[in-house]
Amino acid sequence: MSLVKDISLFPSGQQKIDWVKAHMPVLRSIEKDFIETKPFKNLKVALSIHLEAKTAYLCTVLAAGGAEMYVTGSNPLSTQDDVAAALAHNGLNVFAWYNATSEEYMAHLREVIKVSPDVIIDDGGDLVNLIHNEYPELLPKVMGGCEETTTGIIRLVSMHRDGQLKFPMIAVNNAKCKYLFDNRYGTGQSVWDGINRTTNLIVAGKTVVVAGYGWCGKGVAMRAKGLNAQVVITEIDPIKAMEARMDGFDVMEMTEAAKIGDFFVTVTGCKDVITKDAFKNMKDGAICCNAGHFNVEINIPDLEELAVEIKPQRNNIMGYTLANGNTISIIAEGRLVNLAAGDGHPAEIMDMSFSIQALCAEYIVGNHDKLDIGVVDVPEEIDRKVALRKLNSWGTQIDVLSPEQEKYINSWNV
Protein backbone atom coordinates (compact mmCIF):
# COMPACT_ATOMS: atom_id res chain seq x y z
CA MET A 1 0.00 0.00 0.00
CA SER A 2 1.21 3.50 -0.81
CA LEU A 3 -0.03 7.07 -0.51
CA VAL A 4 1.56 9.26 -3.19
CA LYS A 5 0.43 12.32 -5.11
CA ASP A 6 0.09 10.76 -8.57
CA ILE A 7 1.27 7.25 -9.45
CA SER A 8 1.20 8.11 -13.16
CA LEU A 9 4.31 10.27 -12.62
CA PHE A 10 6.48 7.15 -12.21
CA PRO A 11 8.26 7.24 -15.63
CA SER A 12 9.90 10.57 -14.83
CA GLY A 13 10.85 9.37 -11.36
CA GLN A 14 12.32 6.14 -12.68
CA GLN A 15 14.42 8.11 -15.14
CA LYS A 16 15.86 10.14 -12.25
CA ILE A 17 16.60 6.98 -10.26
CA ASP A 18 18.31 5.35 -13.24
CA TRP A 19 20.46 8.46 -13.72
CA VAL A 20 21.77 8.56 -10.14
CA LYS A 21 22.29 4.79 -10.12
CA ALA A 22 24.67 5.18 -13.04
CA HIS A 23 26.73 7.59 -10.93
CA MET A 24 26.74 5.59 -7.67
CA PRO A 25 29.17 2.71 -8.29
CA VAL A 26 29.78 1.79 -4.65
CA LEU A 27 26.08 1.45 -3.91
CA ARG A 28 25.68 -0.59 -7.11
CA SER A 29 28.33 -3.02 -5.85
CA ILE A 30 26.48 -3.31 -2.52
CA GLU A 31 23.22 -3.95 -4.36
CA LYS A 32 24.91 -6.83 -6.18
CA ASP A 33 26.08 -8.24 -2.82
CA PHE A 34 22.65 -7.86 -1.25
CA ILE A 35 20.93 -9.67 -4.12
CA GLU A 36 23.10 -12.68 -3.25
CA THR A 37 23.05 -12.52 0.55
CA LYS A 38 19.54 -11.15 1.28
CA PRO A 39 20.50 -9.72 4.72
CA PHE A 40 17.04 -8.18 5.28
CA LYS A 41 14.92 -11.17 4.30
CA ASN A 42 11.59 -11.16 6.19
CA LEU A 43 12.44 -7.85 7.86
CA LYS A 44 10.62 -4.51 7.75
CA VAL A 45 12.70 -1.37 7.27
CA ALA A 46 11.19 2.04 8.04
CA LEU A 47 13.01 4.89 6.31
CA SER A 48 12.60 8.67 6.57
CA ILE A 49 15.10 10.56 4.40
CA HIS A 50 14.62 13.38 1.89
CA LEU A 51 12.66 11.57 -0.79
CA GLU A 52 14.48 12.24 -4.04
CA ALA A 53 16.27 10.02 -6.54
CA LYS A 54 19.37 9.12 -4.51
CA THR A 55 17.27 8.14 -1.51
CA ALA A 56 15.05 6.13 -3.83
CA TYR A 57 18.03 4.17 -5.07
CA LEU A 58 19.06 3.42 -1.46
CA CYS A 59 15.53 2.10 -0.88
CA THR A 60 15.85 -0.03 -4.01
CA VAL A 61 19.15 -1.50 -2.76
CA LEU A 62 17.65 -2.36 0.64
CA ALA A 63 14.66 -3.95 -1.08
CA ALA A 64 17.06 -5.98 -3.24
CA GLY A 65 18.45 -7.28 0.04
CA GLY A 66 15.05 -8.66 0.97
CA ALA A 67 13.70 -5.74 3.00
CA GLU A 68 10.00 -4.94 3.09
CA MET A 69 10.37 -1.19 2.68
CA TYR A 70 8.19 1.49 4.29
CA VAL A 71 9.33 4.88 3.05
CA THR A 72 8.53 8.52 3.76
CA GLY A 73 10.30 11.85 3.41
CA SER A 74 12.02 13.89 6.11
CA ASN A 75 10.94 17.35 4.96
CA PRO A 76 7.64 18.45 3.37
CA LEU A 77 9.40 20.46 0.66
CA SER A 78 12.09 17.96 -0.37
CA THR A 79 9.86 15.10 -1.56
CA GLN A 80 9.76 14.72 -5.34
CA ASP A 81 6.38 13.32 -6.35
CA ASP A 82 7.62 11.53 -9.46
CA VAL A 83 10.32 9.73 -7.48
CA ALA A 84 7.82 8.70 -4.80
CA ALA A 85 5.55 7.41 -7.59
CA ALA A 86 8.38 5.36 -9.10
CA LEU A 87 9.11 3.63 -5.80
CA ALA A 88 5.42 2.90 -5.28
CA HIS A 89 5.15 1.59 -8.84
CA ASN A 90 8.07 -0.73 -8.10
CA GLY A 91 6.25 -2.27 -5.16
CA LEU A 92 7.69 -0.40 -2.20
CA ASN A 93 5.36 1.10 0.42
CA VAL A 94 5.61 4.88 0.11
CA PHE A 95 3.80 7.57 2.09
CA ALA A 96 4.83 11.04 0.97
CA TRP A 97 4.10 13.95 -1.29
CA TYR A 98 5.54 17.38 -1.93
CA ASN A 99 4.34 20.31 0.21
CA ALA A 100 2.54 18.12 2.75
CA THR A 101 0.91 19.98 5.63
CA SER A 102 2.31 19.41 9.11
CA GLU A 103 -0.60 17.08 9.80
CA GLU A 104 -0.03 15.12 6.57
CA TYR A 105 3.70 14.91 7.23
CA MET A 106 3.12 13.44 10.69
CA ALA A 107 0.51 11.03 9.29
CA HIS A 108 3.08 9.78 6.77
CA LEU A 109 5.62 9.20 9.54
CA ARG A 110 3.04 7.23 11.49
CA GLU A 111 2.30 5.04 8.47
CA VAL A 112 5.87 3.76 8.34
CA ILE A 113 6.16 3.28 12.10
CA LYS A 114 2.88 1.55 12.87
CA VAL A 115 3.87 -1.44 10.69
CA SER A 116 6.29 -2.36 13.52
CA PRO A 117 9.69 -2.08 11.81
CA ASP A 118 12.74 -4.18 12.59
CA VAL A 119 15.20 -1.50 11.43
CA ILE A 120 14.83 2.30 11.32
CA ILE A 121 16.79 4.57 8.98
CA ASP A 122 16.29 8.17 10.05
CA ASP A 123 17.23 11.69 8.97
CA GLY A 124 16.81 14.16 11.80
CA GLY A 125 15.36 11.78 14.37
CA ASP A 126 11.66 12.07 13.59
CA LEU A 127 10.99 8.32 13.31
CA VAL A 128 12.94 7.46 16.45
CA ASN A 129 11.20 10.22 18.38
CA LEU A 130 7.79 9.10 17.12
CA ILE A 131 8.15 5.42 17.98
CA HIS A 132 9.34 6.24 21.50
CA ASN A 133 6.59 8.78 22.18
CA GLU A 134 3.56 7.29 20.41
CA TYR A 135 4.28 3.61 19.81
CA PRO A 136 6.30 2.38 22.82
CA GLU A 137 4.72 -1.06 22.50
CA LEU A 138 6.65 -1.53 19.23
CA LEU A 139 10.08 -0.77 20.73
CA PRO A 140 11.01 -4.35 21.73
CA LYS A 141 10.90 -5.51 18.10
CA VAL A 142 13.30 -2.82 16.83
CA MET A 143 16.81 -4.24 16.36
CA GLY A 144 18.26 -0.76 15.92
CA GLY A 145 18.78 1.85 13.27
CA CYS A 146 20.94 4.45 11.56
CA GLU A 147 20.91 8.25 11.77
CA GLU A 148 22.04 10.33 8.80
CA THR A 149 22.46 13.83 10.25
CA THR A 150 24.28 15.91 12.84
CA THR A 151 20.94 17.22 14.12
CA GLY A 152 19.55 13.71 14.50
CA ILE A 153 22.60 12.54 16.44
CA ILE A 154 22.30 15.50 18.80
CA ARG A 155 18.70 14.42 19.51
CA LEU A 156 19.75 10.79 20.00
CA VAL A 157 22.55 11.68 22.39
CA SER A 158 20.08 13.76 24.40
CA MET A 159 17.58 10.88 24.48
CA HIS A 160 20.27 8.44 25.62
CA ARG A 161 21.53 10.85 28.28
CA ASP A 162 18.01 11.03 29.69
CA GLY A 163 17.63 7.25 29.61
CA GLN A 164 14.93 7.38 26.91
CA LEU A 165 16.62 5.70 23.93
CA LYS A 166 15.64 2.02 23.91
CA PHE A 167 17.70 0.51 21.07
CA PRO A 168 21.10 1.03 19.41
CA MET A 169 21.39 3.72 16.74
CA ILE A 170 24.46 3.94 14.52
CA ALA A 171 25.73 7.50 14.03
CA VAL A 172 26.18 7.37 10.27
CA ASN A 173 26.88 11.11 10.18
CA ASN A 174 30.06 10.53 12.20
CA ALA A 175 31.60 8.17 9.64
CA LYS A 176 34.63 9.71 7.92
CA CYS A 177 33.21 8.74 4.52
CA LYS A 178 30.16 10.79 5.45
CA TYR A 179 31.16 14.01 7.19
CA LEU A 180 34.43 14.62 5.34
CA PHE A 181 32.69 14.45 1.95
CA ASP A 182 28.89 14.68 2.27
CA ASN A 183 28.91 17.47 4.87
CA ARG A 184 31.72 19.45 3.28
CA TYR A 185 31.68 18.91 -0.49
CA GLY A 186 28.05 17.78 -0.78
CA THR A 187 26.55 20.58 1.30
CA GLY A 188 28.97 23.12 -0.13
CA GLN A 189 27.92 22.43 -3.71
CA SER A 190 24.23 21.68 -3.23
CA VAL A 191 23.53 24.77 -1.10
CA TRP A 192 24.86 27.04 -3.83
CA ASP A 193 23.07 25.01 -6.50
CA GLY A 194 19.82 25.72 -4.64
CA ILE A 195 20.56 29.41 -4.08
CA ASN A 196 21.71 30.05 -7.64
CA ARG A 197 18.85 28.28 -9.40
CA THR A 198 16.28 29.97 -7.13
CA THR A 199 17.61 33.54 -7.18
CA ASN A 200 19.40 33.70 -10.58
CA LEU A 201 21.72 36.28 -9.01
CA ILE A 202 25.49 36.59 -9.13
CA VAL A 203 27.54 35.76 -6.03
CA ALA A 204 30.88 37.24 -7.10
CA GLY A 205 31.65 40.57 -5.47
CA LYS A 206 29.00 40.14 -2.77
CA THR A 207 29.29 39.38 0.93
CA VAL A 208 28.16 35.96 2.12
CA VAL A 209 27.54 35.40 5.83
CA VAL A 210 27.80 31.75 6.89
CA ALA A 211 26.47 30.97 10.36
CA GLY A 212 28.32 27.96 11.73
CA TYR A 213 31.75 26.60 10.84
CA GLY A 214 31.33 22.87 11.27
CA TRP A 215 31.98 20.59 8.31
CA CYS A 216 28.84 21.80 6.50
CA GLY A 217 29.64 25.45 7.17
CA LYS A 218 33.19 24.92 5.93
CA GLY A 219 31.82 23.55 2.68
CA VAL A 220 29.40 26.44 2.18
CA ALA A 221 32.12 28.99 2.93
CA MET A 222 34.65 27.27 0.65
CA ARG A 223 32.21 27.31 -2.28
CA ALA A 224 31.27 30.94 -1.63
CA LYS A 225 34.96 31.85 -1.71
CA GLY A 226 35.29 29.91 -4.95
CA LEU A 227 32.45 32.00 -6.39
CA ASN A 228 34.54 35.10 -5.55
CA ALA A 229 32.41 36.32 -2.66
CA GLN A 230 33.67 38.00 0.48
CA VAL A 231 32.90 35.53 3.26
CA VAL A 232 32.05 36.27 6.89
CA ILE A 233 31.67 33.51 9.49
CA THR A 234 29.61 33.73 12.68
CA GLU A 235 30.30 31.20 15.43
CA ILE A 236 29.78 30.45 19.12
CA ASP A 237 32.77 28.09 19.39
CA PRO A 238 36.06 30.00 19.86
CA ILE A 239 38.12 27.19 18.33
CA LYS A 240 35.99 27.01 15.18
CA ALA A 241 36.01 30.81 15.00
CA MET A 242 39.81 30.79 15.18
CA GLU A 243 39.93 28.10 12.49
CA ALA A 244 37.69 30.21 10.24
CA ARG A 245 39.93 33.23 10.77
CA MET A 246 43.04 31.22 9.87
CA ASP A 247 41.24 29.85 6.80
CA GLY A 248 41.11 33.45 5.60
CA PHE A 249 37.55 34.45 6.55
CA ASP A 250 36.31 37.39 8.59
CA VAL A 251 34.64 36.43 11.88
CA MET A 252 32.11 38.58 13.71
CA GLU A 253 28.85 38.52 15.64
CA MET A 254 25.65 38.05 13.65
CA THR A 255 24.28 41.50 14.49
CA GLU A 256 27.43 43.06 13.01
CA ALA A 257 27.59 40.71 10.02
CA ALA A 258 23.95 41.58 9.31
CA LYS A 259 24.99 45.11 8.37
CA ILE A 260 27.17 43.99 5.44
CA GLY A 261 25.75 40.67 4.25
CA ASP A 262 24.09 40.12 0.87
CA PHE A 263 23.50 36.37 1.32
CA PHE A 264 23.02 34.66 4.69
CA VAL A 265 23.28 30.87 5.08
CA THR A 266 22.59 29.27 8.46
CA VAL A 267 24.09 25.84 9.03
CA THR A 268 24.28 25.32 12.80
CA GLY A 269 21.58 22.83 13.85
CA CYS A 270 20.41 25.34 16.47
CA LYS A 271 17.38 27.62 16.67
CA ASP A 272 17.22 31.43 16.54
CA VAL A 273 20.49 31.97 14.70
CA ILE A 274 19.08 35.00 12.85
CA THR A 275 16.58 36.96 14.92
CA LYS A 276 14.95 40.37 15.19
CA ASP A 277 18.10 42.28 16.11
CA ALA A 278 19.93 40.98 13.03
CA PHE A 279 16.97 41.59 10.68
CA LYS A 280 16.82 45.23 11.78
CA ASN A 281 20.44 45.69 10.72
CA MET A 282 20.12 44.06 7.28
CA LYS A 283 20.31 46.12 4.15
CA ASP A 284 17.69 46.23 1.42
CA GLY A 285 17.79 43.13 -0.76
CA ALA A 286 19.43 40.81 1.77
CA ILE A 287 18.66 37.14 1.07
CA CYS A 288 18.49 34.54 3.84
CA CYS A 289 18.39 30.76 3.61
CA ASN A 290 18.98 27.76 5.84
CA ALA A 291 21.02 24.61 5.35
CA GLY A 292 20.30 23.08 8.76
CA HIS A 293 17.84 20.24 9.18
CA PHE A 294 14.93 22.13 10.78
CA ASN A 295 13.40 25.45 9.73
CA VAL A 296 14.12 27.10 13.09
CA GLU A 297 17.51 28.68 12.44
CA ILE A 298 16.01 31.77 10.80
CA ASN A 299 13.38 33.15 13.17
CA ILE A 300 10.66 33.84 10.62
CA PRO A 301 8.04 34.81 13.26
CA ASP A 302 10.40 37.63 14.29
CA LEU A 303 10.63 38.74 10.67
CA GLU A 304 6.86 38.55 10.21
CA GLU A 305 6.43 40.72 13.29
CA LEU A 306 8.78 43.35 11.86
CA ALA A 307 7.30 43.30 8.35
CA VAL A 308 4.75 45.83 7.12
CA GLU A 309 4.29 43.89 3.88
CA ILE A 310 4.85 40.24 2.96
CA LYS A 311 4.63 39.06 -0.63
CA PRO A 312 6.25 36.55 -3.00
CA GLN A 313 9.30 37.88 -4.85
CA ARG A 314 9.82 34.91 -7.13
CA ASN A 315 9.01 31.20 -7.06
CA ASN A 316 10.15 29.85 -3.66
CA ILE A 317 11.23 33.30 -2.41
CA MET A 318 9.15 35.33 0.04
CA GLY A 319 9.86 39.02 0.59
CA TYR A 320 9.39 40.82 3.90
CA THR A 321 9.39 44.64 3.72
CA LEU A 322 10.22 46.37 7.01
CA ALA A 323 9.09 49.76 8.26
CA ASN A 324 12.40 51.27 7.11
CA GLY A 325 11.61 50.27 3.53
CA ASN A 326 14.18 47.47 3.32
CA THR A 327 13.05 44.13 1.91
CA ILE A 328 14.56 40.89 3.22
CA SER A 329 13.98 37.71 1.21
CA ILE A 330 13.71 34.16 2.57
CA ILE A 331 14.31 31.17 0.30
CA ALA A 332 12.12 28.04 0.66
CA GLU A 333 10.42 29.09 3.90
CA GLY A 334 13.71 28.76 5.76
CA ARG A 335 13.79 25.01 5.11
CA LEU A 336 16.80 23.11 3.79
CA VAL A 337 17.76 25.22 0.79
CA ASN A 338 19.68 22.48 -1.00
CA LEU A 339 16.64 20.18 -1.01
CA ALA A 340 13.63 22.49 -0.75
CA ALA A 341 15.10 24.60 -3.57
CA GLY A 342 17.28 22.01 -5.30
CA ASP A 343 18.05 18.34 -5.87
CA GLY A 344 20.28 17.84 -2.84
CA HIS A 345 23.83 16.56 -2.83
CA PRO A 346 25.50 15.24 -5.99
CA ALA A 347 25.01 11.53 -6.66
CA GLU A 348 28.72 10.77 -6.38
CA ILE A 349 28.76 12.16 -2.83
CA MET A 350 25.63 10.32 -1.72
CA ASP A 351 27.15 7.16 -3.16
CA MET A 352 29.43 7.12 -0.10
CA SER A 353 26.88 8.28 2.49
CA PHE A 354 24.19 5.83 1.40
CA SER A 355 26.69 2.99 1.09
CA ILE A 356 27.53 3.62 4.74
CA GLN A 357 23.78 3.58 5.50
CA ALA A 358 23.21 0.29 3.69
CA LEU A 359 26.18 -1.47 5.29
CA CYS A 360 25.31 -0.14 8.75
CA ALA A 361 21.75 -1.42 8.38
CA GLU A 362 23.22 -4.81 7.49
CA TYR A 363 25.53 -4.56 10.51
CA ILE A 364 22.58 -3.82 12.81
CA VAL A 365 20.78 -6.95 11.63
CA GLY A 366 23.82 -9.15 12.15
CA ASN A 367 25.00 -7.68 15.45
CA HIS A 368 22.04 -6.10 17.23
CA ASP A 369 22.15 -8.62 20.07
CA LYS A 370 25.78 -7.63 20.81
CA LEU A 371 25.35 -3.85 20.65
CA ASP A 372 24.75 -1.63 23.65
CA ILE A 373 21.65 0.54 23.69
CA GLY A 374 22.64 4.07 22.76
CA VAL A 375 24.49 5.90 20.01
CA VAL A 376 26.96 3.57 18.30
CA ASP A 377 29.92 4.55 16.12
CA VAL A 378 30.17 3.29 12.55
CA PRO A 379 32.58 0.33 12.58
CA GLU A 380 35.93 1.34 11.10
CA GLU A 381 35.85 -1.61 8.71
CA ILE A 382 32.66 -0.25 7.09
CA ASP A 383 34.22 3.20 6.61
CA ARG A 384 37.32 1.62 5.11
CA LYS A 385 35.33 -0.74 2.88
CA VAL A 386 33.38 2.13 1.36
CA ALA A 387 36.53 4.22 0.85
CA LEU A 388 38.36 1.38 -0.89
CA ARG A 389 35.41 0.65 -3.16
CA LYS A 390 35.14 4.33 -4.06
CA LEU A 391 38.82 4.49 -4.92
CA ASN A 392 38.46 1.32 -6.96
CA SER A 393 35.58 2.86 -8.91
CA TRP A 394 37.94 5.71 -9.86
CA GLY A 395 40.67 3.29 -10.86
CA THR A 396 42.85 4.69 -8.07
CA GLN A 397 45.38 2.48 -6.28
CA ILE A 398 47.05 3.31 -2.98
CA ASP A 399 50.15 2.03 -1.21
CA VAL A 400 50.08 -0.80 1.33
CA LEU A 401 52.35 -1.06 4.36
CA SER A 402 55.02 -3.73 4.16
CA PRO A 403 55.36 -6.20 7.07
CA GLU A 404 58.40 -4.25 8.27
CA GLN A 405 56.45 -0.99 8.18
CA GLU A 406 53.53 -2.59 10.07
CA LYS A 407 55.97 -3.79 12.74
CA TYR A 408 57.63 -0.36 12.98
CA ILE A 409 54.45 1.70 13.19
CA ASN A 410 52.92 -0.56 15.86
CA SER A 411 56.01 -0.80 18.02
CA TRP A 412 57.01 1.42 20.92
CA ASN A 413 60.61 0.22 20.88
CA VAL A 414 61.95 1.65 17.64
N, C-alpha and C positions, 0 to 999 in steps of 0.2 A: 504493500500500500504506500502511496506517495501523495503529498499535497504540494503541487507546484503551480506556477502561474498559468502555463500553457504548454502542454506536452508536445504540441506540434512544432515547437521551436527546436526540437532535438537535433535536426541536421546541422544547424549552425553551431550548437554546443559541441557536438561530436567533432566537428572540424577543428574547433579550438583545442579540444583534448588531444586529438591526433597531432596537432602542431607542437604542443608542449612536450608530448611523449617523445617526439623525434629529437628534442633537445635536452632530454633527461636520461642520459645513458646509464648512470648508476642505478636509478630507480628501475629502469628497464631490466638490468641484470638481476635485481632483487625480485622483480616480478617473475622472471624465469625460474629463480630458485623456489619461490613460493608455489608456483604451479606444480613443482615436483614434490615439495615437502608438506604442503597444506597445513601450516602451523596453527591456523585459526579454524580448523574444521569443527563444526557444530558449536561455534562460539558466536556471540553477538557483540559487535563493536559499535559503540555510540561515538560519533565524531561531530565536533563543532569547531570548524575552521572557516575562514573566509571562503565562501563557496564560488570559486572561479576555476579555471581550467586546470591549474596545477594541483589544487586540492582534489579535484575530480579524478585526476590520474592517480593520486595517492589512494583514494577510495577504491579505484579499479584494481590497484595492486593488492590491497588488503582483501578484496573480494576474490581475487585470483588465488589467494592463500586460504580460501575456504570460509572467510568471514561472512556472516550475515550482517550487512551494513545498514546502519540507521544514521542518516546524515542530515545535518542542518548547518546553517551559517553561523558566524560569530559577530555579525554586524549587519543591521538592516539595510545599509547602503552598499555593501560589498558583494551581495549575492547577484550572480548573473543568471537570469531566468533561462536562457538557452542552455547553459551548462547544467543547471539543475534538471532541466527537462531531459537532457541526454543521459544523465545518471539514472533517472527514473525509467526512461525507455529501455535502459540496459538491465533493469531488474533490481536495482538498488532501491532501498526505502529512503525517500528524500522528502524533507519537510522544510521548505524555504521558498521565499520569493523576495524580489527586490522591493525596497521601501516598505517593508512590513511595519505595522504599528508596534508600539511597545507590547501591547496585549498579544498580537499575532506572533511576535518574536518569542515571547515567553511560552506561548502555546506550542510553537515548533520545538523549543528546547524540551518541553515536557513529553512530546511525542517520542523523542529518541531516548529518553530516560525511562519512561514507564514500561518499556519492553523488557526491563531488567537486564542491562548489559553485563557482559563479562569483563570487557576492557573499555576504558574511556580515553578518547583522544581529544584534548581540550585546547582552547586558544583564548586565554584570559580568565579561565576558571569558572565560567558560567555553569557548565554541566556538573562539575564537582560540587559547587556551591548548592545547586538545585537538588541533587540527589541526597545530600546531607540534610538539607532543610525541609524538603517536602516528601522525600521518599526514603526515609531511614530504614524501612523494612527491606529495601533492596540492597543495602550496603554489604551484607555478608556474602553475596554472590560475586561482588566485584573483585577480580584478581588484582587490579591496579590500573594505572593509566600513564599517560604522557602529557606534559604541558609544554606548549610551544613558545610562550612569551615570557618576557621579564615581568610584566604586570601579573600574569597568572601565577608565577612562582612566588612573588611577594605575597599574594593572597594565600597560597598553599603554606608557606612558611608561617604566616600568622595563624592559620587554622591549626597547624601542628603544634605551635607554641602554646595555643590555648587548649590543647588536648582534643580537638574536634575532628581532625583528619583521621579517617578510619581505614585507609588502605594505602599502599605505597604508590607514589606518583614520581615518575622519572622526569627530572628537570632537563628536558630536551634543549631548552634555550641556553643552558650552560655548557653544552657540548662545544668544543673548539670549532668543529666543522659547521656549527650553527652561528655562534655570535661573532666569530672573526670574519665571516663572509656574508651571511644573511643580514645581520644587524648593521654591518658597516657598508658593504658594497651594495647589498640588496636595497636596504632602506635609503641609502644615499642616492641611488639612481632612481628608484621608483617614486620617491617623494617629489623629485624635480620633474619626472615625467608627468605626475599628476598636476603639479602647479603649472607647468608650461602648457599642457594641453587645455587646461581649464581657463587660464588667464590670457594666453596668447600674447604675453608681454615679455620684453627682454629683461634679463637678469644682470647682464654686464653693466658695470658702472653704478649699480645700486647697492644699498646696504641691506644685508640679510642678518637678522637676529635669530640665532638658534638657542633655544632654551633647553639646556641639558647637554652635557658633554660625555655621556656614556658612549658605548659602541655605536648606537644609532645616531646620536648627535654628532659624533665624529664623522660618520659617513655623510650626513647632510651638510655639514660644514665643509668637508673636503670637496664635495661636488659643487657647492656654491662658489668656493674659491676657484675651482676649475672653470666655472662660468664667468669668471672675472668680476665677481662681486666683492665688495668690502664685507667682511664677516665679523660679527660681534657675538660673543658667547655670554650667556648668563648661567650662573651656577650657584649651588648652595654648598658644594663640596670644595674646600680649599685646595685639595690635591688635584682634582679635575680642573679647577680654575687655573691653577699653575700650569698644568699640562697644556691647556688651551692657549695660554699666553706664550708658552715656549714653542707651540706649534705655529705661532705667528698670528694669532687672532687677538683682537681686542676683547677685554673682559670687563663687564660692568653690571650694575644692578639693572633689573628690568625697567624700573621707572625712568632711568637715565637712557637706556637703550631705546626706549619707546620714542624718544624725541628725534632720533635719527634714522630709525628703521623704515625700509620700504616693504620688505617681506619679513614676516615673523613665523617661525616654525617651532612649535612646542614638541618636545620629545623627551619627557621626563618620567611619565607614569604616575605623576602626582596631580592633584586638583589645584585649581586657582593659581595657575602659573602666570596668566595674564588677567588682571582684574581692573577694576574701575580706575585706580590711580594711574595705571599704565595707559589705558584707553584715553584718558584726558590729555595725556602728553603726546599722543600720536598725531602725525601730520596728515593732511588731507591725502587720500588715496592709499593709505597704508593697507596692506593685505595680510590677513592672519590665517594660519591653518595649523592643523594638529597632526602629528605623526605618532602619538601615543595611543594606547589601545582604546581607552574610553574618552568620550567627548566631554570631559570635565576640566581639561587643562586650560582652555580658554573659557573664562566665565561669561558665557553669553547672556545670562540674566542680568549681570552688571551692565553689559553693553546695551541691552534692551531698555534698561532703566534710564540710561543716559541719552538714548536716541530720541529725536523729535520726529524722525521719519525712518521707516524701514521698508525697503523695496528691493526686488531682485535687480541685480546689475547685469547679469549674464547667466546662462545656464549653470547651475550649481554654485553660484556666487550671490550672497545676500549682502546688500549695502545698508549700513546704519549711519545716518546723518545726525551729528551731535548739534547741540545748541550753538556751538561756535562756527558751524558751517562745514566742518570737516566730515568727510565720509570715510568710514572704516569698513572694509569688506572682509567677509568670512567665507572661506571655501568649504563646501560640503558639510555645512552645519557644525563645523568643528569636529567632525568625525575623521577617522584615518584617511588622510588626503591621498595616500598612495593607492588605496583600494576604493574609497568612496568617490574618488575622482580619477581613477586610473585602473590598470590591470594588475597592480601589485608588483612583487619582485620579479625579476627576470627568471625564466625557466631554468637556466643553468645554475642559478643560485639556489632555487628551491629544490633542485635535484639533490643537493647535499642535505638540506634541512629535512626534507620529506623522506630521504633514505634513512636518516637518523630516526625519524618517527617510526617508520616501518620496522626497522630492526629492534628498536626499543619495545615496540608492541610485542614483537616475537619474543623478546627477552622476558617481558612480564609474564607471558603465558608459560614459558619454560621454567621460570624461577620464582614465581610469586610466593610460593610456600617458604622460600628461604630469605625473602626480603623483609626488612623491618618496615613497619608502618611509618610513613613520613615522606619527606622529600629525598629522593634517591638520585645520586649522580649517574650520568650516562657512563656505562662501562668503557674504559679506555680502549678496549679491543674493538668496540663498535665505532668509535671515533676514527681509529686508525684504519679500520676496514673500509669505511666510506672514503677517507682521504686517498688510500691506495687505489681504490677503484676509480676515483675521479682522475687521478694522475694517469692511470692506465687508459682511460677514455681519451685523454689528450695525447697519448703516445709518449708520455714523459717518464723517464726512468730516473731513479735516485740511487745514491750510493748505499751500501750496506756495510755495517761494521764487520771487520775481520774478527776471528776468535781472539787475537792478541789485543785488539782495540776494546772488545767487550770486557776482557779481563782487566785491562788498564782502567777503564772508565768506572768499573764497579769495585775497584780495590781502594782501600785507604792507605795501603803501604806501597807507594809508588817509588 
